[in-house]
Amino acid sequence: MDVIIGKTIGFCFGVKRAIEGAKEILKDSDEPVYCLGELVHNREVIKDLENKGLKFIDTIFQSKGKTIIRAHGVPKQVYEVAVQAGIKLIDYTCPKVLQIHDIVYEYANKGYFILLCGTKQHPEIIGTLSFCGENVLVIENEEDALKSVDIIEKLNIDKCLLITQTTFSLEKFFIMREIIGNELPKNIHLVEKNTICQTTELRQKETEQIAKKVQYMIIIGGKNSSNTKKLYEISNKYCGNSVCIQNKSELPIEEIKKYQTIGVMAGASTPEESINEILEVLKNIK
């Protein structure tokens, strides 16, 4: 059996920075350390950090001390509440996400209507929305894109910014961009910014390339990880025999035995340990 492993597999820069930073803080802290939301979308990583003493909370009001901001970022109101409550924040928001916050804030102040491509309930989108002002729409699919054009026409908007979540599907963004570019009246000035993280782009492109070559595709990552879901969607499109798993216990070994070429890719929040354990099992399948 031949196994093709993605070169861009595993932790991205933002996730690695947040996890390593949290571990250092926990090691050196004598007081409780909190994290606002899951630091990353991976249950094994979360469990490990909980065992090391990290306390996960759902709102900033539950914090009683030092609090970590995860890579996805948070709404700007969180910073305001923390200052008022005297809570020390350790901000591990990914620099790419912070850049998007700056861009939408700048364009909103210039009077642009913001069209934000992404998953509506994703933490990054929720955080970014707070920097967009009142004139903003989240576009998740083609229907949303068409609706946004109608809304903008009715509001007599004269300029728009189209921007995207860092982990959004590159293919979907291009589709949204084409719809809005074609349907929006030509008298409306449209600024387009592809802010999908380069690592995300490379990972998605490599997943497509591998999926086209193999008979069976394994995507490793958390079930609630946005970027992992995108990889699985791409994989399944080009290789109908695809599976998304979190760890080695979920490997469908009997199914895998039916195929000669296997592809392996992992999401940005998948730990190296989980990947290596799965690769070891694959190596020993007869």
C-alpha positions as a Markdown table, in Angstrom:
| # | Residue | x | y | z |
|---|---|---|---|---|
| 1 | Met | 0.0 | 0.0 | 0.0 |
| 2 | Asp | 1.3 | 3.5 | -1.0 |
| 3 | Val | 0.6 | 6.4 | 1.4 |
| 4 | Ile | 1.0 | 10.0 | 0.2 |
| 5 | Ile | 1.3 | 12.4 | 3.1 |
| 6 | Gly | 0.7 | 16.1 | 2.6 |
| 7 | Lys | 3.7 | 18.4 | 3.0 |
| 8 | Thr | 1.5 | 21.2 | 4.6 |
| 9 | Ile | 0.1 | 18.8 | 7.2 |
| 10 | Gly | -0.6 | 19.8 | 10.9 |
| 11 | Phe | -0.4 | 22.9 | 13.0 |
| 12 | Cys | -0.3 | 26.3 | 11.3 |
| 13 | Phe | 1.7 | 29.2 | 12.7 |
| 14 | Gly | -1.2 | 30.8 | 14.6 |
| 15 | Val | -2.3 | 27.6 | 16.3 |
| 16 | Lys | 1.3 | 26.5 | 17.2 |
| 17 | Arg | 2.0 | 30.0 | 18.7 |
| 18 | Ala | -1.2 | 29.8 | 20.8 |
| 19 | Ile | -0.6 | 26.3 | 22.1 |
| 20 | Glu | 3.1 | 26.7 | 22.9 |
| 21 | Gly | 2.3 | 30.1 | 24.5 |
| 22 | Ala | -0.4 | 28.6 | 26.7 |
| 23 | Lys | 1.8 | 25.8 | 27.8 |
| 24 | Glu | 4.6 | 28.3 | 28.8 |
| 25 | Ile | 2.1 | 30.4 | 30.8 |
| 26 | Leu | 0.7 | 27.4 | 32.6 |
| 27 | Lys | 4.2 | 26.2 | 33.5 |
| 28 | Asp | 5.2 | 29.5 | 35.0 |
| 29 | Ser | 1.9 | 30.6 | 36.6 |
| 30 | Asp | 1.0 | 30.1 | 40.3 |
| 31 | Glu | -2.5 | 31.5 | 39.7 |
| 32 | Pro | -5.4 | 30.1 | 37.7 |
| 33 | Val | -5.2 | 30.7 | 33.9 |
| 34 | Tyr | -8.4 | 30.9 | 31.8 |
| 35 | Cys | -9.0 | 30.6 | 28.1 |
| 36 | Leu | -12.0 | 32.3 | 26.4 |
| 37 | Gly | -13.4 | 29.6 | 24.3 |
| 38 | Glu | -11.6 | 26.5 | 23.0 |
| 39 | Leu | -8.0 | 27.5 | 22.2 |
| 40 | Val | -8.1 | 25.3 | 19.1 |
| 41 | His | -10.8 | 23.0 | 17.6 |
| 42 | Asn | -9.2 | 19.8 | 18.7 |
| 43 | Arg | -10.5 | 17.8 | 21.6 |
| 44 | Glu | -7.2 | 16.0 | 22.3 |
| 45 | Val | -5.3 | 19.3 | 22.5 |
| 46 | Ile | -8.0 | 20.7 | 24.8 |
| 47 | Lys | -7.9 | 17.7 | 27.1 |
| 48 | Asp | -4.1 | 18.0 | 27.4 |
| 49 | Leu | -4.3 | 21.7 | 28.2 |
| 50 | Glu | -7.1 | 21.0 | 30.8 |
| 51 | Asn | -4.9 | 18.4 | 32.4 |
| 52 | Lys | -2.1 | 21.0 | 32.6 |
| 53 | Gly | -4.5 | 23.4 | 34.5 |
| 54 | Leu | -6.1 | 25.6 | 31.8 |
| 55 | Lys | -9.6 | 26.6 | 32.6 |
| 56 | Phe | -11.9 | 27.1 | 29.6 |
| 57 | Ile | -14.7 | 29.7 | 29.9 |
| 58 | Asp | -17.5 | 30.8 | 27.6 |
| 59 | Thr | -17.6 | 34.5 | 28.4 |
| 60 | Ile | -15.2 | 37.0 | 29.8 |
| 61 | Phe | -17.5 | 37.6 | 32.7 |
| 62 | Gln | -16.6 | 34.1 | 34.0 |
| 63 | Ser | -12.9 | 35.0 | 34.3 |
| 64 | Lys | -11.3 | 35.5 | 37.7 |
| 65 | Gly | -7.8 | 36.3 | 36.5 |
| 66 | Lys | -5.3 | 35.9 | 33.7 |
| 67 | Thr | -7.1 | 35.0 | 30.5 |
| 68 | Ile | -5.9 | 33.8 | 27.1 |
| 69 | Ile | -7.4 | 35.0 | 23.9 |
| 70 | Arg | -7.4 | 32.2 | 21.3 |
| 71 | Ala | -6.1 | 32.4 | 17.7 |
| 72 | His | -9.6 | 33.1 | 16.2 |
| 73 | Gly | -9.8 | 36.4 | 18.0 |
| 74 | Val | -12.7 | 37.9 | 20.0 |
| 75 | Pro | -15.1 | 40.8 | 19.6 |
| 76 | Lys | -13.6 | 44.1 | 20.6 |
| 77 | Gln | -16.1 | 44.4 | 23.5 |
| 78 | Val | -14.1 | 41.7 | 25.3 |
| 79 | Tyr | -11.1 | 44.0 | 25.5 |
| 80 | Glu | -13.3 | 46.8 | 26.9 |
| 81 | Val | -14.8 | 44.5 | 29.6 |
| 82 | Ala | -11.4 | 43.1 | 30.6 |
| 83 | Val | -10.0 | 46.7 | 31.1 |
| 84 | Gln | -13.0 | 47.6 | 33.3 |
| 85 | Ala | -12.8 | 44.4 | 35.3 |
| 86 | Gly | -9.0 | 44.5 | 35.7 |
| 87 | Ile | -8.5 | 41.2 | 33.9 |
| 88 | Lys | -5.1 | 40.6 | 32.3 |
| 89 | Leu | -5.5 | 39.4 | 28.7 |
| 90 | Ile | -2.8 | 37.3 | 27.0 |
| 91 | Asp | -3.7 | 37.8 | 23.3 |
| 92 | Tyr | -2.8 | 35.0 | 21.0 |
| 93 | Thr | -5.1 | 36.1 | 18.2 |
| 94 | Cys | -3.5 | 35.1 | 14.9 |
| 95 | Pro | -1.7 | 38.1 | 13.3 |
| 96 | Lys | -3.6 | 37.3 | 10.0 |
| 97 | Val | -6.9 | 37.7 | 11.9 |
| 98 | Leu | -5.8 | 41.0 | 13.5 |
| 99 | Gln | -4.9 | 42.3 | 10.1 |
| 100 | Ile | -8.5 | 41.6 | 8.9 |
| 101 | His | -9.8 | 43.5 | 12.0 |
| 102 | Asp | -7.7 | 46.5 | 11.0 |
| 103 | Ile | -8.8 | 46.4 | 7.4 |
| 104 | Val | -12.5 | 46.2 | 8.0 |
| 105 | Tyr | -12.3 | 48.9 | 10.7 |
| 106 | Glu | -10.4 | 51.2 | 8.3 |
| 107 | Tyr | -12.9 | 50.7 | 5.4 |
| 108 | Ala | -16.0 | 50.9 | 7.6 |
| 109 | Asn | -14.7 | 54.3 | 8.8 |
| 110 | Lys | -14.4 | 55.3 | 5.2 |
| 111 | Gly | -18.0 | 54.6 | 4.6 |
| 112 | Tyr | -17.7 | 51.2 | 2.8 |
| 113 | Phe | -20.3 | 48.5 | 3.2 |
| 114 | Ile | -18.5 | 45.3 | 4.3 |
| 115 | Leu | -19.2 | 42.0 | 2.6 |
| 116 | Leu | -17.6 | 39.4 | 4.8 |
| 117 | Cys | -17.2 | 35.9 | 3.4 |
| 118 | Gly | -17.1 | 33.1 | 6.0 |
| 119 | Thr | -19.0 | 30.7 | 8.2 |
| 120 | Lys | -21.6 | 32.8 | 10.1 |
| 121 | Gln | -21.2 | 31.0 | 13.5 |
| 122 | His | -17.4 | 30.7 | 13.3 |
| 123 | Pro | -15.6 | 32.5 | 16.2 |
| 124 | Glu | -13.3 | 34.4 | 13.8 |
| 125 | Ile | -16.4 | 35.9 | 12.0 |
| 126 | Ile | -18.1 | 36.8 | 15.2 |
| 127 | Gly | -15.0 | 38.6 | 16.4 |
| 128 | Thr | -14.5 | 40.4 | 13.0 |
| 129 | Leu | -18.1 | 41.6 | 12.8 |
| 130 | Ser | -17.5 | 43.8 | 15.9 |
| 131 | Phe | -14.9 | 45.8 | 13.9 |
| 132 | Cys | -17.2 | 46.3 | 10.8 |
| 133 | Gly | -19.7 | 48.8 | 12.1 |
| 134 | Glu | -23.4 | 48.5 | 11.2 |
| 135 | Asn | -23.1 | 48.2 | 7.5 |
| 136 | Val | -22.0 | 44.5 | 7.1 |
| 137 | Leu | -23.3 | 41.2 | 5.7 |
| 138 | Val | -21.8 | 37.8 | 6.2 |
| 139 | Ile | -21.8 | 35.7 | 3.0 |
| 140 | Glu | -21.6 | 32.0 | 3.5 |
| 141 | Asn | -22.9 | 30.7 | 0.2 |
| 142 | Glu | -24.2 | 31.6 | -3.3 |
| 143 | Glu | -27.7 | 32.4 | -2.1 |
| 144 | Asp | -26.2 | 34.9 | 0.5 |
| 145 | Ala | -24.1 | 36.5 | -2.3 |
| 146 | Leu | -27.1 | 37.1 | -4.5 |
| 147 | Lys | -29.2 | 38.4 | -1.5 |
| 148 | Ser | -26.4 | 40.8 | -0.6 |
| 149 | Val | -26.5 | 42.4 | -4.1 |
| 150 | Asp | -30.2 | 43.1 | -3.7 |
| 151 | Ile | -29.8 | 44.6 | -0.3 |
| 152 | Ile | -26.9 | 46.8 | -1.4 |
| 153 | Glu | -28.9 | 48.1 | -4.4 |
| 154 | Lys | -31.9 | 48.9 | -2.1 |
| 155 | Leu | -29.7 | 50.8 | 0.3 |
| 156 | Asn | -28.1 | 53.0 | -2.4 |
| 157 | Ile | -24.6 | 52.0 | -1.3 |
| 158 | Asp | -21.9 | 53.4 | -3.5 |
| 159 | Lys | -18.8 | 51.5 | -2.3 |
| 160 | Cys | -18.2 | 48.0 | -0.9 |
| 161 | Leu | -15.4 | 45.9 | 0.6 |
| 162 | Leu | -15.4 | 42.2 | -0.1 |
| 163 | Ile | -13.1 | 40.3 | 2.4 |
| 164 | Thr | -12.9 | 36.8 | 3.8 |
| 165 | Gln | -12.3 | 34.7 | 6.9 |
| 166 | Thr | -8.8 | 33.3 | 7.0 |
| 167 | Thr | -9.9 | 29.7 | 6.9 |
| 168 | Phe | -12.6 | 30.0 | 4.3 |
| 169 | Ser | -12.7 | 27.8 | 1.2 |
| 170 | Leu | -10.6 | 29.4 | -1.6 |
| 171 | Glu | -12.9 | 27.9 | -4.2 |
| 172 | Lys | -16.0 | 29.3 | -2.5 |
| 173 | Phe | -14.5 | 32.7 | -2.2 |
| 174 | Phe | -13.8 | 32.8 | -5.9 |
| 175 | Ile | -17.4 | 31.9 | -6.6 |
| 176 | Met | -18.7 | 34.6 | -4.3 |
| 177 | Arg | -16.3 | 37.1 | -5.8 |
| 178 | Glu | -17.5 | 36.2 | -9.3 |
| 179 | Ile | -21.2 | 36.5 | -8.4 |
| 180 | Ile | -20.8 | 39.8 | -6.6 |
| 181 | Gly | -18.5 | 41.2 | -9.3 |
| 182 | Asn | -21.0 | 40.3 | -12.1 |
| 183 | Glu | -24.2 | 41.2 | -10.3 |
| 184 | Leu | -23.3 | 44.4 | -8.5 |
| 185 | Pro | -24.2 | 47.5 | -10.5 |
| 186 | Lys | -21.1 | 49.0 | -12.2 |
| 187 | Asn | -21.6 | 52.4 | -10.5 |
| 188 | Ile | -20.8 | 50.8 | -7.1 |
| 189 | His | -17.0 | 50.8 | -6.3 |
| 190 | Leu | -16.0 | 47.3 | -5.2 |
| 191 | Val | -12.7 | 46.6 | -3.4 |
| 192 | Glu | -11.8 | 42.9 | -3.2 |
| 193 | Lys | -9.3 | 41.5 | -0.6 |
| 194 | Asn | -8.5 | 37.8 | -0.5 |
| 195 | Thr | -7.5 | 37.4 | 3.2 |
| 196 | Ile | -7.5 | 33.6 | 3.2 |
| 197 | Cys | -4.3 | 32.6 | 5.1 |
| 198 | Gln | -1.6 | 31.4 | 2.7 |
| 199 | Thr | -1.1 | 28.3 | 4.7 |
| 200 | Thr | -4.9 | 27.5 | 4.3 |
| 201 | Glu | -4.6 | 28.1 | 0.5 |
| 202 | Leu | -1.6 | 25.8 | 0.2 |
| 203 | Arg | -3.3 | 23.1 | 2.3 |
| 204 | Gln | -6.5 | 23.2 | 0.3 |
| 205 | Lys | -4.6 | 23.1 | -3.0 |
| 206 | Glu | -2.5 | 20.2 | -1.9 |
| 207 | Thr | -5.5 | 18.3 | -0.6 |
| 208 | Glu | -7.0 | 18.6 | -4.1 |
| 209 | Gln | -3.8 | 17.5 | -5.8 |
| 210 | Ile | -3.5 | 14.4 | -3.5 |
| 211 | Ala | -7.2 | 13.5 | -3.7 |
| 212 | Lys | -7.0 | 13.4 | -7.5 |
| 213 | Lys | -4.1 | 10.8 | -7.3 |
| 214 | Val | -5.3 | 8.4 | -4.7 |
| 215 | Gln | -8.1 | 5.8 | -4.2 |
| 216 | Tyr | -8.8 | 6.6 | -0.6 |
| 217 | Met | -8.3 | 9.9 | 1.4 |
| 218 | Ile | -7.9 | 10.4 | 5.1 |
| 219 | Ile | -8.4 | 13.9 | 6.6 |
| 220 | Ile | -7.3 | 14.2 | 10.2 |
| 221 | Gly | -8.7 | 16.9 | 12.5 |
| 222 | Gly | -11.4 | 18.0 | 14.9 |
| 223 | Lys | -15.0 | 17.6 | 14.0 |
| 224 | Asn | -15.7 | 21.2 | 14.8 |
| 225 | Ser | -12.7 | 22.6 | 13.0 |
| 226 | Ser | -13.7 | 24.9 | 10.1 |
| 227 | Asn | -10.5 | 24.4 | 8.1 |
| 228 | Thr | -10.6 | 20.6 | 8.6 |
| 229 | Lys | -14.2 | 20.6 | 7.3 |
| 230 | Lys | -13.0 | 22.5 | 4.2 |
| 231 | Leu | -10.3 | 19.9 | 3.6 |
| 232 | Tyr | -12.8 | 17.1 | 3.8 |
| 233 | Glu | -15.2 | 18.9 | 1.4 |
| 234 | Ile | -12.3 | 19.3 | -1.1 |
| 235 | Ser | -11.1 | 15.7 | -0.6 |
| 236 | Asn | -14.6 | 14.2 | -1.0 |
| 237 | Lys | -15.1 | 16.2 | -4.2 |
| 238 | Tyr | -12.1 | 14.7 | -5.9 |
| 239 | Cys | -11.9 | 11.4 | -4.2 |
| 240 | Gly | -15.3 | 9.9 | -3.3 |
| 241 | Asn | -13.7 | 7.5 | -0.8 |
| 242 | Ser | -12.8 | 10.0 | 1.9 |
| 243 | Val | -13.1 | 10.0 | 5.6 |
| 244 | Cys | -12.5 | 12.6 | 8.4 |
| 245 | Ile | -11.2 | 11.2 | 11.7 |
| 246 | Gln | -9.7 | 12.7 | 14.9 |
| 247 | Asn | -7.5 | 9.9 | 16.0 |
| 248 | Lys | -6.2 | 6.4 | 15.3 |
| 249 | Ser | -9.2 | 4.7 | 17.0 |
| 250 | Glu | -11.5 | 6.0 | 14.3 |
| 251 | Leu | -9.4 | 4.6 | 11.4 |
| 252 | Pro | -11.7 | 2.3 | 9.3 |
| 253 | Ile | -8.9 | -0.3 | 8.8 |
| 254 | Glu | -11.0 | -2.9 | 7.0 |
| 255 | Glu | -12.2 | -0.3 | 4.5 |
| 256 | Ile | -8.6 | 1.0 | 4.0 |
| 257 | Lys | -7.4 | -2.5 | 3.1 |
| 258 | Lys | -9.5 | -2.4 | -0.1 |
| 259 | Tyr | -7.2 | 0.3 | -1.6 |
| 260 | Gln | -3.7 | 0.5 | -2.9 |
| 261 | Thr | -3.1 | 4.3 | -2.7 |
| 262 | Ile | -4.0 | 6.3 | 0.4 |
| 263 | Gly | -3.7 | 10.1 | 0.8 |
| 264 | Val | -3.3 | 11.7 | 4.2 |
| 265 | Met | -3.9 | 15.4 | 5.1 |
| 266 | Ala | -4.6 | 17.1 | 8.4 |
| 267 | Gly | -6.2 | 20.4 | 9.6 |
| 268 | Ala | -4.4 | 23.3 | 11.1 |
| 269 | Ser | -5.3 | 22.4 | 14.7 |
| 270 | Thr | -4.3 | 18.7 | 14.4 |
| 271 | Pro | -1.3 | 17.8 | 16.7 |
| 272 | Glu | 1.7 | 16.0 | 15.3 |
| 273 | Glu | 1.3 | 13.2 | 17.8 |
| 274 | Ser | -2.2 | 12.3 | 16.4 |
| 275 | Ile | -0.9 | 12.4 | 12.9 |
| 276 | Asn | 2.1 | 10.2 | 13.7 |
| 277 | Glu | 0.0 | 7.6 | 15.5 |
| 278 | Ile | -2.3 | 7.3 | 12.5 |
| 279 | Leu | 0.7 | 7.0 | 10.1 |
| 280 | Glu | 2.1 | 4.3 | 12.2 |
| 281 | Val | -1.1 | 2.3 | 12.0 |
| 282 | Leu | -1.2 | 2.7 | 8.2 |
| 283 | Lys | 2.4 | 1.5 | 7.9 |
| 284 | Asn | 1.5 | -1.7 | 9.7 |
| 285 | Ile | -1.7 | -2.5 | 7.7 |
| 286 | Lys | -1.1 | -5.7 | 5.7 |
